[in-house]
């Protein structure tokens, strides 16, 4: 064994980092390597772009050096992204027991796709609290928040947010063992429905919110199309990419199908989320209770096809030009493109 350590030191002294890393891996085959050698392995792996090995070392060093755990965790996000390893809660923080999680329904949805209706229906059906994993009240993206998720882990909850499958969101869903429901809609109908909402409410969804209702329907539609078309398409593509990479297994739903079969949709969600199966009568009651409350249903006109009727040809062409960037790589037909 001593000669191996001497050879390792020789490689380090000569600057032959690849040979030094290979030597550590050979020593590791003989048994668990010492603490100081694990640190060397971590640095060498990181510098040489061997990100799987660096993540492996970082996870061990978190256990070996609890006082320095935050330093390794700051880099774990990058390592998880580089090697697409599945994240665990220990990659982010201590003392969170994911197994203690209460019943969860987590949905990522396009804005104006019926998500509020679904979230409240599921909440009523399974006696869940409506809860958000982001800081409310401004124009920020509704990105998942680690500390809110950890602090409410035992709370049985129904959550619907508008977030793309960004790297951070993917890692947090993996860390908390959440397989989300993903809800999409025909993009033209969704954009027109968004314009309806922007005109009628004061929800802080855009910086033009304070005056957009006063400029007329045509300019409102133009503002909505210019602001949200990119986001809607990226939202859809991001979740398709996650599925292609097999990093999560979300349940994909579409507004048009949900409205045709609300009972069947709630049954699908219940099964996907591992919740207790309910009778048809119980599901119908939950749907009725949600629909009777216009604040929780938030379904406006909801008619399919009105998007292309109300948008101008130049607006439709603008949306198609953006879609062209993604065509050939992803099938956009489920959202009307």
C-alpha positions in Angstrom: 0.0 0.0 0.0 2.8 2.4 0.9 4.3 2.3 -2.6 0.9 3.3 -4.0 0.9 6.4 -1.8 4.4 7.2 -2.9 3.5 6.8 -6.5 0.5 9.1 -6.0 2.6 11.8 -4.5 5.0 11.5 -7.4 2.2 12.1 -9.9 0.9 15.1 -7.9 4.4 16.6 -7.7 4.9 16.3 -11.4 1.5 17.8 -12.2 0.2 14.7 -13.9 -3.3 15.0 -12.5 -4.9 12.4 -14.8 -2.4 9.8 -13.6 -2.9 10.9 -10.0 -6.7 10.5 -10.2 -6.3 7.0 -11.8 -4.0 6.1 -9.0 -6.6 7.2 -6.3 -9.2 5.1 -8.1 -6.9 2.1 -8.0 -6.3 2.6 -4.3 -10.0 3.0 -3.7 -10.6 -0.5 -5.2 -8.6 -1.8 -2.2 -11.0 -0.2 0.3 -12.3 3.2 1.5 -9.7 5.9 0.9 -8.5 8.3 3.7 -10.2 11.6 4.3 -7.3 13.7 2.9 -7.2 11.5 -0.2 -11.0 12.0 -0.7 -10.4 15.8 -0.8 -7.6 15.3 -3.4 -9.9 13.1 -5.5 -12.6 15.8 -5.3 -10.4 18.6 -6.6 -8.8 16.4 -9.3 -12.2 15.2 -10.5 -13.5 18.7 -10.7 -10.5 20.1 -12.5 -10.5 17.2 -15.0 -14.2 17.4 -15.7 -14.9 14.0 -14.2 -18.1 15.3 -12.6 -19.6 12.0 -11.6 -16.6 11.3 -9.5 -16.5 14.8 -8.1 -20.2 14.5 -7.0 -19.4 11.1 -5.4 -16.6 12.7 -3.5 -18.6 15.8 -2.5 -21.3 13.6 -1.0 -18.8 11.7 1.1 -17.0 14.9 2.1 -20.3 16.4 3.3 -20.4 13.5 5.8 -16.7 13.8 6.7 -16.6 17.6 7.0 -20.0 18.7 8.3 -18.6 22.2 9.2 -17.7 22.6 5.5 -20.8 21.0 4.1 -22.2 24.3 2.8 -19.1 24.8 0.6 -19.6 21.4 -1.1 -23.3 21.9 -1.5 -22.8 25.2 -3.3 -21.0 23.2 -6.0 -23.3 20.2 -6.0 -25.9 22.1 -8.0 -23.4 22.6 -10.8 -22.2 19.0 -10.6 -25.8 17.6 -10.7 -26.3 19.7 -13.8 -23.1 18.5 -15.4 -23.7 14.8 -15.0 -27.5 14.7 -14.7 -27.3 12.6 -11.6 -30.5 12.4 -9.5 -30.4 14.9 -6.7 -31.1 14.0 -3.1 -32.1 16.2 -0.2 -28.6 15.8 1.3 -27.2 17.6 -1.7 -28.9 20.7 -0.4 -29.3 20.6 3.4 -29.2 18.5 6.6 -32.0 17.3 8.9 -34.8 17.1 6.3 -36.6 13.7 6.3 -38.2 13.4 2.9 -39.8 10.1 4.0 -41.9 12.2 6.5 -43.5 14.1 3.7 -47.3 14.6 3.9 -49.6 13.9 0.9 -48.5 16.0 -2.0 -50.0 17.2 -5.3 -47.5 19.4 -7.2 -48.5 20.8 -10.6 -46.5 22.9 -13.1 -48.9 24.6 -15.5 -49.1 27.0 -18.3 -50.9 30.2 -17.2 -54.6 30.0 -18.1 -54.7 26.3 -18.5 -57.2 25.4 -15.8 -54.6 24.7 -13.2 -56.4 26.6 -10.4 -59.5 24.5 -11.0 -57.5 21.3 -10.8 -55.5 22.3 -7.7 -58.6 23.2 -5.8 -60.5 20.1 -6.9 -57.7 17.9 -5.8 -57.5 19.8 -2.5 -61.2 19.3 -1.8 -61.1 15.7 -2.9 -58.1 14.7 -0.7 -58.4 17.3 2.1 -55.2 19.1 1.2 -54.1 22.6 2.0 -53.6 25.0 -1.0 -49.9 26.0 -0.8 -47.3 27.6 -3.0 -43.5 26.8 -3.1 -42.5 30.3 -4.1 -42.5 33.8 -2.6 -45.8 35.4 -3.7 -46.6 39.0 -4.4 -44.5 40.2 -7.3 -43.6 39.7 -11.0 -40.9 37.1 -10.3 -40.8 33.7 -11.8 -42.6 31.1 -9.7 -39.5 29.0 -9.2 -39.5 26.3 -6.5 -38.0 27.5 -3.2 -35.9 25.0 -1.3 -36.5 26.5 2.1 -40.3 26.7 1.7 -40.4 23.1 0.4 -38.3 21.9 3.4 -40.2 23.9 6.0 -43.6 22.6 4.9 -42.6 19.0 4.1 -45.0 17.4 6.5 -47.9 19.6 5.3 -50.5 17.7 3.1 -50.8 20.1 0.3 -52.0 20.9 -3.2 -49.6 23.1 -5.2 -49.9 24.7 -8.6 -47.3 27.0 -10.0 -46.2 28.3 -13.4 -42.6 27.1 -13.7 -40.5 25.6 -16.4 -38.3 22.5 -16.0 -35.2 24.5 -15.3 -32.2 22.8 -13.7 -32.9 24.0 -10.2 -36.5 23.0 -10.4 -35.6 19.5 -11.7 -33.1 19.0 -8.9 -35.6 20.2 -6.2 -38.3 17.9 -7.5 -35.9 15.0 -7.4 -34.6 15.8 -4.0 -38.1 15.8 -2.5 -39.2 12.7 -4.5 -41.9 14.6 -6.3 -43.2 13.6 -9.7 -45.2 16.5 -10.9 -48.3 16.9 -13.0 -47.6 19.1 -16.0 -50.5 20.9 -17.6 -50.4 22.5 -21.1 -52.9 24.1 -23.5 -53.2 25.3 -27.0 -50.9 28.3 -27.0 -53.2 30.6 -29.0 -56.1 30.0 -26.7 -53.9 30.4 -23.6 -52.5 33.7 -24.8 -56.0 35.2 -25.4 -57.2 33.9 -22.1 -54.1 35.6 -20.5 -55.1 38.8 -22.1 -58.6 38.5 -20.6 -57.0 38.1 -17.2 -54.6 41.0 -17.6 -57.4 43.3 -18.6 -59.7 42.3 -15.7 -57.4 41.8 -12.7 -54.6 43.5 -10.9 -52.5 40.3 -10.3 -48.8 41.4 -10.5 -47.9 39.4 -13.6 -46.2 42.1 -15.7 -44.6 45.5 -15.4 -47.2 46.9 -17.7 -50.0 45.6 -15.5 -51.0 49.0 -14.0 -52.0 50.7 -17.3 -52.5 47.9 -19.9 -56.3 47.7 -19.3 -56.6 51.3 -20.5 -54.8 51.0 -23.8 -57.5 48.8 -25.6 -57.9 45.2 -26.5 -55.6 45.3 -29.5 -52.6 46.6 -27.7 -53.2 44.4 -24.7 -53.1 41.3 -27.0 -49.9 42.6 -28.6 -48.3 43.1 -25.2 -49.3 39.6 -24.0 -48.2 37.9 -27.2 -44.8 39.6 -27.1 -44.2 38.9 -23.5 -45.4 35.4 -23.0 -45.0 33.5 -26.3 -41.4 32.7 -25.6 -42.2 31.6 -22.1 -45.1 29.3 -23.1 -43.0 27.5 -25.8 -40.0 27.2 -23.5 -42.3 25.9 -20.8 -43.6 23.1 -23.0 -40.2 22.2 -24.5 -38.5 22.1 -21.1 -40.8 19.4 -19.8 -40.5 17.5 -23.1 -36.7 17.6 -22.6 -37.0 16.3 -19.0 -38.9 13.3 -20.3 -36.5 12.7 -23.1 -33.6 12.7 -20.6 -35.6 10.5 -18.2 -34.8 12.8 -15.3 -38.4 12.9 -14.1 -41.7 11.0 -15.0 -44.4 13.7 -14.9 -48.0 13.1 -15.7 -48.7 15.2 -18.9 -52.2 16.7 -19.1 -53.8 19.1 -21.6 -56.5 21.6 -20.9 -58.6 20.4 -23.8 -58.7 16.8 -22.4 -59.2 17.9 -18.8 -62.4 19.9 -19.8 -63.7 16.9 -21.7 -63.2 14.4 -18.8 -62.8 16.1 -15.4 -63.6 13.0 -13.5 -61.1 10.9 -15.4 -58.5 13.6 -15.0 -58.9 13.6 -11.2 -58.6 9.8 -11.2 -55.4 10.0 -13.2 -53.9 12.6 -10.8 -54.9 10.6 -7.8 -53.2 7.5 -9.1 -50.1 9.4 -10.2 -49.6 11.1 -6.9 -50.2 7.9 -4.9 -53.3 9.4 -3.2 -56.2 7.4 -1.9 -58.6 6.4 -4.6 -62.1 8.0 -4.4 -65.5 7.1 -5.7 -67.0 8.8 -8.7 -69.6 10.4 -6.4 -66.8 11.9 -4.2 -65.0 13.2 -7.3 -68.2 14.8 -8.7 -68.8 16.5 -5.4 -65.3 18.0 -5.3 -65.7 19.2 -8.9 -69.0 20.8 -8.2 -67.7 22.5 -5.0 -64.8 24.0 -7.0 -67.0 25.1 -10.0 -69.5 26.8 -7.7 -66.7 29.0 -6.4 -65.7 31.3 -9.3 -62.6 32.4 -7.4 -61.2 28.9 -7.3 -62.4 27.7 -10.7 -61.1 30.7 -12.6 -62.3 29.2 -15.9 -63.3 32.1 -18.1 -64.7 31.6 -21.6 -62.5 28.5 -22.1 -63.7 27.8 -25.6 -61.1 26.0 -27.8 -60.3 27.9 -31.0 -61.0 31.4 -29.9 -57.2 32.2 -29.9 -56.8 32.1 -33.6 -60.1 33.9 -34.0 -58.9 36.9 -31.9 -55.2 37.1 -32.7 -54.1 39.0 -35.8 -52.3 37.3 -38.6 -49.1 39.2 -37.8 -49.4 37.9 -34.2 -50.0 34.4 -35.3 -47.0 34.7 -37.7 -44.8 36.0 -34.8 -45.8 33.0 -32.6 -45.0 30.6 -35.5 -41.6 32.2 -36.1 -40.6 31.6 -32.5 -41.9 28.0 -32.7 -39.7 27.4 -35.8 -36.7 27.6 -33.5 -37.8 24.4 -31.8 -39.5 22.5 -34.7 -37.5 19.6 -35.8 -36.3 18.9 -32.3 -39.7 18.8 -30.5 -43.3 18.0 -31.5 -45.2 21.2 -30.7 -48.5 20.0 -32.1 -50.0 19.2 -28.7 -50.0 23.0 -28.0 -51.4 23.9 -31.4 -48.2 24.7 -33.3 
